Amino acid sequence: MSHGNYLGRIGVSVALLLLGGAVAFAQSTAAPSGPEIWDANHDGVYTCAEWKSFLDRLFTSADRNRDGNLDPSEFALVRKAGPILADADFGYFDENQDGKISRNEFVGKPSEFILRYDSNGDCRVTADEIRAGNAPKGPQGPPVRQRDVFH
């Protein structure tokens, strides 16, 4: 695999994490697949602790042989868990490139969702931070004046 292709796969993996930040071992397609899936107390505030706890549970579910590592076949279960990580790259998580992903390598990955929206760095994303993070940036054109509105 070329260096550019490898970096491209990492970029895709990071983008997928950014889009939802979570994966669900969903029983149906109606199950939530965004950050609400790892909001353990369902308070609408997404924390680093909740993210790590979610990844820990996901790791435990995928580690079928219970050796404390995910091999490529076990990682395939992570990719099948939901659409968010369907294109995740094994190498992105296998930081030391030893052919297996340890619990620390997997659980230690920060949430791209939190990195994007946690504007004050407290490892908590609130509804206000999400709104602010999604607000259009920069000039949006002149304000609409009443006489400019067609009635």
Backbone as a printed PyTorch tensor [residue, N CA C, xyz], in Angstrom:
tensor([[[  0.8500,  -1.1620,   0.0000],
         [  0.0000,   0.0000,   0.0000],
         [  0.8990,   1.2300,   0.0000]],

        [[  0.5990,   2.1800,  -0.8790],
         [  1.4250,   3.3690,  -0.9650],
         [  1.1900,   4.2620,   0.2440]],

        [[  2.1710,   5.1230,   0.4930],
         [  2.0870,   6.0440,   1.6340],
         [  0.8610,   6.9440,   1.4920]],

        [[  0.6040,   7.4560,   0.2870],
         [ -0.5530,   8.3200,   0.0580],
         [ -1.8570,   7.5900,   0.2890]],

        [[ -1.9290,   6.3310,  -0.1750],
         [ -3.1400,   5.5360,   0.0280],
         [ -3.3610,   5.2800,   1.5090]],

        [[ -2.2930,   4.9790,   2.2330],
         [ -2.3810,   4.7410,   3.6700],
         [ -2.9000,   5.9850,   4.3880]],

        [[ -2.3450,   7.1510,   4.0510],
         [ -2.8000,   8.3930,   4.6650],
         [ -4.2420,   8.6840,   4.2940]],

        [[ -4.6200,   8.3420,   3.0800],
         [ -6.0090,   8.5250,   2.6630],
         [ -6.9520,   7.6840,   3.4940]],

        [[ -6.5590,   6.4470,   3.7600],
         [ -7.3940,   5.5770,   4.5970],
         [ -7.5030,   6.1080,   6.0150]],

        [[ -6.4010,   6.6420,   6.5330],
         [ -6.4470,   7.2460,   7.8630],
         [ -7.4100,   8.4230,   7.8440]],

        [[ -7.3230,   9.2390,   6.8130],
         [ -8.2240,  10.3890,   6.7000],
         [ -9.6780,   9.9640,   6.6620]],

        [[ -9.9740,   8.9010,   5.9270],
         [-11.3450,   8.3960,   5.8670],
         [-11.7840,   7.9270,   7.2460]],

        [[-10.9020,   7.2180,   7.9370],
         [-11.2520,   6.7290,   9.2770],
         [-11.5320,   7.8850,  10.2270]],

        [[-10.6780,   8.8970,  10.1840],
         [-10.8670,  10.0430,  11.0650],
         [-12.1590,  10.7710,  10.6970]],

        [[-12.4170,  10.9210,   9.4100],
         [-13.6510,  11.5860,   8.9790],
         [-14.8790,  10.8240,   9.4460]],

        [[-14.8170,   9.5110,   9.3690],
         [-15.9600,   8.7150,   9.8220],
         [-16.1740,   8.8770,  11.3130]],

        [[-15.0940,   8.9210,  12.0680],
         [-15.2340,   9.1330,  13.5040],
         [-15.8010,  10.5170,  13.7890]],

        [[-15.3610,  11.4990,  13.0120],
         [-15.8540,  12.8510,  13.1840],
         [-17.3400,  12.9360,  12.9130]],

        [[-17.8140,  12.2430,  11.8980],
         [-19.2300,  12.3170,  11.5420],
         [-20.1270,  11.8110,  12.6430]],

        [[-19.7530,  10.7740,  13.2940],
         [-20.6690,  10.2690,  14.3180],
         [-20.0070,  10.0810,  15.6450]],

        [[-18.7580,   9.7350,  15.6440],
         [-18.0720,   9.5690,  16.8770],
         [-18.3940,   8.3230,  17.6200]],

        [[-19.1490,   7.4280,  16.9810],
         [-19.5640,   6.2640,  17.7340],
         [-20.0030,   5.1540,  16.8130]],

        [[-20.0160,   3.9660,  17.3830],
         [-20.4830,   2.7930,  16.6680],
         [-21.4090,   2.0310,  17.6000]],

        [[-22.4570,   1.4460,  17.0610],
         [-23.3660,   0.6510,  17.8950],
         [-23.3960,  -0.7720,  17.3900]],

        [[-23.3750,  -1.7240,  18.3140],
         [-23.6900,  -3.0860,  17.9470],
         [-25.2120,  -3.1250,  17.9170]],

        [[-25.7680,  -2.5880,  16.8550],
         [-27.2050,  -2.3560,  16.7730],
         [-27.9580,  -3.6520,  16.5100]],

        [[-29.0750,  -3.7870,  17.1810],
         [-29.9570,  -4.9160,  16.9500],
         [-30.8660,  -4.6440,  15.7680]],

        [[-31.0920,  -3.3840,  15.4430],
         [-31.9170,  -3.0350,  14.2960],
         [-31.3550,  -1.7890,  13.6590]],

        [[-31.8130,  -1.4950,  12.4440],
         [-31.3230,  -0.3020,  11.7620],
         [-31.8920,   0.9610,  12.3840]],

        [[-32.8770,   0.8460,  13.2530],
         [-33.4700,   2.0070,  13.9020],
         [-32.6600,   2.4630,  15.1170]],

        [[-31.6750,   1.6920,  15.5140],
         [-30.8720,   2.0520,  16.6820],
         [-30.0500,   3.3010,  16.3850]],

        [[-29.8420,   4.1560,  17.3830],
         [-29.0340,   5.3560,  17.1770],
         [-27.6010,   4.9860,  16.8060]],

        [[-26.9850,   5.8030,  15.9590],
         [-25.6180,   5.5050,  15.5530],
         [-24.7010,   6.7020,  15.7250]],

        [[-25.1850,   7.7970,  16.2670],
         [-24.3780,   8.9790,  16.4950],
         [-23.8660,   9.0150,  17.9210]],

        [[-23.4300,  10.1820,  18.3600],
         [-22.8580,  10.2720,  19.7090],
         [-23.8490,   9.9240,  20.8110]],

        [[-25.1360,  10.0110,  20.5330],
         [-26.1120,   9.6660,  21.5820],
         [-25.9770,   8.2200,  22.0260]],

        [[-25.3950,   7.3690,  21.1940],
         [-25.2230,   5.9570,  21.5500],
         [-24.2240,   5.7920,  22.6960]],

        [[-23.2740,   6.7090,  22.8300],
         [-22.3050,   6.5750,  23.9180],
         [-22.5470,   7.5610,  25.0480]],

        [[-23.6470,   8.2910,  24.9970],
         [-24.0480,   9.1700,  26.1030],
         [-24.6820,   8.3070,  27.1840]],

        [[-23.8670,   7.7490,  28.0460],
         [-24.2840,   6.7210,  28.9990],
         [-25.4460,   7.1460,  29.8870]],

        [[-25.4500,   8.3900,  30.3540],
         [-26.5280,   8.8240,  31.2460],
         [-27.6320,   9.5740,  30.5000]],

        [[-27.5210,   9.6350,  29.1840],
         [-28.5530,  10.2300,  28.3110],
         [-28.9130,  11.6610,  28.7040]],

        [[-27.8950,  12.4260,  29.0920],
         [-28.1510,  13.8090,  29.4850],
         [-27.8640,  14.8070,  28.3620]],

        [[-27.4650,  14.3050,  27.1910],
         [-27.1850,  15.1910,  26.0710],
         [-25.8320,  15.8670,  26.1450]],

        [[-25.0210,  15.5160,  27.1350],
         [-23.6490,  16.0170,  27.2600],
         [-22.7380,  14.8320,  26.9980]],

        [[-21.8530,  14.9920,  26.0110],
         [-20.9820,  13.8970,  25.5760],
         [-19.5970,  14.1140,  26.1660]],

        [[-19.1530,  13.1610,  26.9810],
         [-17.8960,  13.3420,  27.7050],
         [-16.8240,  12.3660,  27.2250]],

        [[-15.5810,  12.7190,  27.5050],
         [-14.4630,  11.8310,  27.1810],
         [-14.5920,  10.5150,  27.9390]],

        [[-15.0170,  10.5740,  29.1860],
         [-15.1710,   9.3530,  29.9800],
         [-16.2180,   8.4310,  29.3600]],

        [[-17.3300,   9.0000,  28.8920],
         [-18.3630,   8.1870,  28.2420],
         [-17.8390,   7.5820,  26.9460]],

        [[-17.0660,   8.3680,  26.1760],
         [-16.4840,   7.8770,  24.9250],
         [-15.5660,   6.6910,  25.1860]],

        [[-14.6680,   6.8380,  26.1690],
         [-13.7300,   5.7650,  26.4890],
         [-14.4490,   4.5250,  27.0070]],

        [[-15.4700,   4.7200,  27.7920],
         [-16.2520,   3.5970,  28.2880],
         [-16.9460,   2.8690,  27.1420]],

        [[-17.4670,   3.6260,  26.1980],
         [-18.1100,   3.0250,  25.0320],
         [-17.1010,   2.2140,  24.2140]],

        [[-15.9290,   2.8000,  23.9510],
         [-14.9020,   2.0780,  23.1950],
         [-14.4450,   0.8350,  23.9350]],

        [[-14.3670,   0.9130,  25.2490],
         [-13.9680,  -0.2450,  26.0460],
         [-14.9790,  -1.3830,  25.8820]],

        [[-16.2640,  -1.0430,  25.9360],
         [-17.3020,  -2.0690,  25.7360],
         [-17.2410,  -2.6450,  24.3210]],

        [[-17.0120,  -1.7910,  23.3390],
         [-16.9050,  -2.2440,  21.9540],
         [-15.7100,  -3.1870,  21.7940]],

        [[-14.5860,  -2.8210,  22.3970],
         [-13.3900,  -3.6650,  22.3460],
         [-13.6760,  -5.0330,  22.9600]],

        [[-14.2970,  -5.0350,  24.1350],
         [-14.6080,  -6.2910,  24.8160],
         [-15.5020,  -7.1750,  23.9440]],

        [[-16.4700,  -6.5880,  23.2900],
         [-17.3630,  -7.3560,  22.4130],
         [-16.6270,  -7.9350,  21.2100]],

        [[-15.6890,  -7.1880,  20.6660],
         [-14.9820,  -7.6380,  19.4600],
         [-13.8510,  -8.6230,  19.7710]],

        [[-13.2850,  -8.5680,  20.9680],
         [-12.1620,  -9.4350,  21.3420],
         [-12.6910, -10.8400,  21.6480]],

        [[-13.0110, -11.5710,  20.6100],
         [-13.6610, -12.8810,  20.7350],
         [-12.8000, -13.9170,  21.4600]],

        [[-11.4910, -13.8970,  21.2310],
         [-10.6410, -14.8950,  21.8850],
         [-10.1180, -14.4340,  23.2480]],

        [[-10.5170, -13.2500,  23.6650],
         [-10.1950, -12.7100,  24.9860],
         [ -8.7010, -12.6640,  25.2930]],

        [[ -7.9160, -12.3430,  24.2570],
         [ -6.4730, -12.2400,  24.4800],
         [ -6.0200, -10.8090,  24.7570]],

        [[ -6.9540,  -9.8710,  24.8150],
         [ -6.6030,  -8.4820,  25.1080],
         [ -6.1490,  -7.6980,  23.9020]],

        [[ -6.2920,  -8.2700,  22.7140],
         [ -5.9050,  -7.5980,  21.4700],
         [ -6.9570,  -7.8950,  20.4100]],

        [[ -7.0620,  -6.9940,  19.4480],
         [ -7.8980,  -7.2510,  18.2860],
         [ -6.9920,  -7.5730,  17.1170]],

        [[ -7.2070,  -8.7330,  16.5120],
         [ -6.4940,  -9.0590,  15.2830],
         [ -7.3780,  -8.5790,  14.1270]],

        [[ -6.8900,  -8.6520,  12.8990],
         [ -7.6910,  -8.1520,  11.7780],
         [ -9.0840,  -8.7870,  11.6640]],

        [[ -9.2160, -10.0720,  11.9650],
         [-10.5410, -10.6980,  11.8690],
         [-11.4760, -10.1770,  12.9650]],

        [[-10.9500,  -9.9230,  14.1470],
         [-11.7700,  -9.3540,  15.2130],
         [-12.1090,  -7.8930,  14.9160]],

        [[-11.1570,  -7.1840,  14.3390],
         [-11.4120,  -5.7900,  13.9760],
         [-12.5310,  -5.7030,  12.9390]],

        [[-12.6730,  -6.7410,  12.1290],
         [-13.7700,  -6.7720,  11.1600],
         [-15.1160,  -6.6710,  11.8680]],

        [[-15.2130,  -7.2020,  13.0930],
         [-16.4520,  -7.0760,  13.8700],
         [-16.7240,  -5.6190,  14.2340]],

        [[-15.6800,  -4.8580,  14.5250],
         [-15.8220,  -3.4330,  14.8040],
         [-16.3690,  -2.7400,  13.5660]],

        [[-15.8230,  -3.0810,  12.4150],
         [-16.2500,  -2.4550,  11.1620],
         [-17.6880,  -2.8200,  10.8160]],

        [[-18.1400,  -3.9960,  11.2350],
         [-19.5110,  -4.4340,  10.9510],
         [-20.5080,  -3.9380,  11.9860]],

        [[-20.0240,  -3.3150,  13.0390],
         [-20.8930,  -2.9010,  14.1380],
         [-21.8600,  -1.7970,  13.7340]],

        [[-21.5400,  -1.0480,  12.7310],
         [-22.4120,   0.0250,  12.2800],
         [-21.7450,   0.8420,  11.1980]],

        [[-22.4840,   1.7290,  10.5830],
         [-21.9670,   2.4860,   9.4410],
         [-20.8520,   3.4670,   9.7810]],

        [[-20.7600,   3.9030,  11.0040],
         [-19.7650,   4.9160,  11.3650],
         [-18.3420,   4.4110,  11.1510]],

        [[-18.0630,   3.1730,  11.5370],
         [-16.7120,   2.6250,  11.3930],
         [-16.6140,   1.5900,  10.2720]],

        [[-17.5700,   1.5870,   9.3650],
         [-17.5820,   0.5920,   8.2920],
         [-16.3040,   0.6480,   7.4510]],

        [[-15.7230,   1.8180,   7.2950],
         [-14.4970,   1.9700,   6.4980],
         [-13.2700,   2.2480,   7.3560]],

        [[-13.3760,   1.9940,   8.6520],
         [-12.2400,   2.2480,   9.5570],
         [-11.0470,   1.4040,   9.1440]],

        [[ -9.8700,   1.9660,   9.3050],
         [ -8.6350,   1.3140,   8.9030],
         [ -7.9390,   0.7020,  10.1170]],

        [[ -7.6130,  -0.5740,  10.0130],
         [ -6.9210,  -1.2880,  11.0830],
         [ -5.6510,  -0.5410,  11.4890]],

        [[ -4.8890,  -0.0780,  10.5110],
         [ -3.6200,   0.6000,  10.7800],
         [ -3.7600,   1.8940,  11.5460]],

        [[ -4.9000,   2.5410,  11.4340],
         [ -5.1330,   3.7710,  12.1860],
         [ -5.1100,   3.4920,  13.6840]],

        [[ -5.6910,   2.3790,  14.0830],
         [ -5.7420,   2.0170,  15.4960],
         [ -4.4750,   1.2940,  15.9530]],

        [[ -3.8300,   0.5600,  15.0630],
         [ -2.6200,  -0.1930,  15.3940],
         [ -1.4210,   0.7480,  15.3390]],

        [[ -1.2920,   1.5830,  16.3600],
         [ -0.2820,   2.6440,  16.3670],
         [  1.1390,   2.1290,  16.2500]],

        [[  1.4530,   1.0190,  16.8920],
         [  2.8250,   0.5120,  16.8370],
         [  3.0350,  -0.4670,  15.6770]],

        [[  2.0160,  -0.6610,  14.8670],
         [  2.0930,  -1.4870,  13.6680],
         [  2.6120,  -2.8960,  13.9400]],

        [[  2.1200,  -3.5000,  15.0260],
         [  2.5470,  -4.8600,  15.3640],
         [  1.5480,  -5.9200,  14.9060]],

        [[  0.5420,  -5.5070,  14.1390],
         [ -0.4180,  -6.4550,  13.5990],
         [ -1.5720,  -6.7810,  14.5290]],

        [[ -1.6500,  -6.0770,  15.6410],
         [ -2.7620,  -6.2630,  16.5730],
         [ -3.0410,  -4.9300,  17.2490]],

        [[ -4.2720,  -4.7770,  17.7080],
         [ -4.6820,  -3.5400,  18.3730],
         [ -4.9230,  -3.8650,  19.8380]],

        [[ -4.1440,  -3.2480,  20.6970],
         [ -4.3340,  -3.4590,  22.1370],
         [ -5.5350,  -2.6400,  22.6120]],

        [[ -6.0180,  -2.9830,  23.7790],
         [ -7.1210,  -2.2160,  24.3780],
         [ -6.7140,  -0.7510,  24.5170]],

        [[ -5.4800,  -0.4900,  24.9550],
         [ -5.0220,   0.8980,  25.1150],
         [ -4.9810,   1.6390,  23.7970]],

        [[ -4.5330,   0.9740,  22.7350],
         [ -4.5070,   1.6240,  21.4220],
         [ -5.9230,   1.9770,  20.9730]],

        [[ -6.8610,   1.0810,  21.2090],
         [ -8.2320,   1.2770,  20.7500],
         [ -8.9630,   2.3070,  21.6090]],

        [[ -8.9610,   2.0920,  22.8970],
         [ -9.7000,   2.9640,  23.8160],
         [ -9.0390,   4.3330,  23.9270]],

        [[ -7.7460,   4.3880,  23.6860],
         [ -7.0150,   5.6410,  23.7920],
         [ -7.2330,   6.6130,  22.6510]],

        [[ -7.8970,   6.1920,  21.5840],
         [ -8.1560,   7.1080,  20.4750],
         [ -9.1660,   8.1520,  20.9220]],

        [[ -8.8260,   9.4140,  20.7480],
         [ -9.7750,  10.4480,  21.1520],
         [-10.9860,  10.4700,  20.2220]],

        [[-12.0610,  10.9680,  20.7330],
         [-13.2670,  11.1340,  19.9230],
         [-13.0990,  12.3520,  19.0290]],

        [[-13.1780,  12.1480,  17.7380],
         [-13.0950,  13.2660,  16.8100],
         [-14.2730,  14.2170,  17.0190]],

        [[-15.3930,  13.6740,  17.4610],
         [-16.5650,  14.4900,  17.7700],
         [-16.2350,  15.4700,  18.8980]],

        [[-15.6260,  14.9600,  19.9580],
         [-15.2510,  15.8340,  21.0730],
         [-14.1740,  16.8180,  20.6390]],

        [[-13.2010,  16.3590,  19.8720],
         [-12.1570,  17.2690,  19.4020],
         [-12.7480,  18.4140,  18.5830]],

        [[-13.7700,  18.1160,  17.8170],
         [-14.3740,  19.1420,  16.9660],
         [-15.2040,  20.1420,  17.7680]],

        [[-15.9980,  19.6510,  18.7040],
         [-16.9860,  20.5090,  19.3460],
         [-16.6250,  21.0280,  20.7380]],

        [[-15.6720,  20.4440,  21.4050],
         [-15.3440,  20.8540,  22.7700],
         [-14.5580,  22.1620,  22.7350]],

        [[-15.2670,  23.2620,  22.6410],
         [-14.6210,  24.5590,  22.4360],
         [-13.8660,  25.0640,  23.6540]],

        [[-14.2510,  24.6420,  24.8690],
         [-13.5580,  25.1450,  26.0530],
         [-12.5680,  24.1350,  26.6520]],

        [[-12.4020,  22.9750,  26.0080],
         [-11.3920,  22.0120,  26.4250],
         [-11.6760,  21.2790,  27.7180]],

        [[-12.9420,  21.1960,  28.1390],
         [-13.2450,  20.5160,  29.3930],
         [-13.6220,  19.0470,  29.2210]],

        [[-13.4680,  18.5350,  28.0090],
         [-13.7550,  17.1340,  27.7100],
         [-15.2420,  16.8170,  27.8600]],

        [[-16.0710,  17.8250,  27.6390],
         [-17.5230,  17.6950,  27.6720],
         [-18.0790,  18.5110,  26.5090]],

        [[-18.9850,  17.9190,  25.7320],
         [-19.6160,  18.6340,  24.6260],
         [-21.0840,  18.8210,  24.9660]],

        [[-21.4860,  20.0820,  25.0400],
         [-22.8690,  20.4270,  25.3600],
         [-23.6230,  20.7800,  24.0810]],

        [[-24.9290,  20.8950,  24.1990],
         [-25.7600,  21.2850,  23.0560],
         [-25.3450,  22.6550,  22.5340]],

        [[-24.9940,  23.5780,  23.4280],
         [-24.5530,  24.9030,  23.0040],
         [-23.2710,  24.8240,  22.1760]],

        [[-22.3480,  23.9610,  22.5740],
         [-21.1000,  23.8140,  21.8180],
         [-21.3650,  23.1930,  20.4470]],

        [[-22.3070,  22.2730,  20.3690],
         [-22.6440,  21.6710,  19.0770],
         [-23.2560,  22.7220,  18.1640]],

        [[-24.1830,  23.5220,  18.6980],
         [-24.7860,  24.5890,  17.8840],
         [-23.7200,  25.5640,  17.4030]],

        [[-22.8340,  25.9540,  18.3100],
         [-21.7700,  26.8980,  17.9460],
         [-20.8340,  26.2810,  16.9060]],

        [[-20.5470,  24.9960,  17.0420],
         [-19.6600,  24.3210,  16.0970],
         [-20.2680,  24.1410,  14.7240]],

        [[-21.5980,  24.1270,  14.6560],
         [-22.2870,  23.9650,  13.3780],
         [-22.7190,  25.2850,  12.7660]],

        [[-22.5520,  26.3850,  13.4940],
         [-22.9650,  27.6970,  12.9920],
         [-22.0740,  28.0950,  11.8230]],

        [[-22.6640,  28.7390,  10.8250],
         [-21.8560,  29.2160,   9.6970],
         [-20.7780,  30.1680,  10.1880]],

        [[-19.6330,  30.0850,   9.5760],
         [-18.5060,  30.9290,   9.9550],
         [-18.3240,  32.0490,   8.9300]],

        [[-17.8420,  33.1650,   9.3930],
         [-17.5090,  34.2620,   8.5010],
         [-18.7170,  35.0590,   8.0510]],

        [[-18.4720,  36.0520,   7.1990],
         [-19.5620,  36.9080,   6.7250],
         [-20.5660,  36.1040,   5.9040]],

        [[-21.8260,  36.3790,   6.1380],
         [-22.8940,  35.6690,   5.4440],
         [-23.6400,  36.5810,   4.4830]],

        [[-23.0530,  37.6910,   4.1240],
         [-23.7220,  38.6450,   3.2470],
         [-24.4250,  39.7060,   4.0620]],

        [[-24.9850,  40.6610,   3.3640],
         [-25.6330,  41.7610,   4.0750],
         [-26.8930,  41.2810,   4.7880]],

        [[-27.2540,  41.9480,   5.8840],
         [-28.4930,  41.5690,   6.5590],
         [-29.6860,  41.8560,   5.6550]],

        [[-30.7190,  41.0770,   5.8230],
         [-31.9260,  41.2720,   5.0280],
         [-32.7070,  42.4280,   5.6250]],

        [[-32.9740,  43.4030,   4.7890],
         [-33.7660,  44.5510,   5.2350],
         [-35.2130,  44.2840,   4.8480]],

        [[-36.1350,  44.8280,   5.5960],
         [-37.5460,  44.5770,   5.3580],
         [-37.9490,  44.9440,   3.9330]],

        [[-37.4270,  46.0320,   3.4030],
         [-37.8180,  46.4380,   2.0580],
         [-37.2780,  45.5000,   0.9880]],

        [[-36.2700,  44.6350,   1.3700],
         [-35.7080,  43.6920,   0.4140],
         [-36.5180,  42.4010,   0.3250]],

        [[-37.4430,  42.2070,   1.2430],
         [-38.2170,  40.9630,   1.2690],
         [-39.4210,  41.1210,   0.3570]],

        [[-39.5770,  40.1980,  -0.5590],
         [-40.7130,  40.2320,  -1.4890],
         [-41.9410,  39.7030,  -0.7610]],

        [[-43.0070,  40.4660,  -0.8050],
         [-44.2500,  40.0330,  -0.1330],
         [-45.2410,  39.5500,  -1.1230]]])
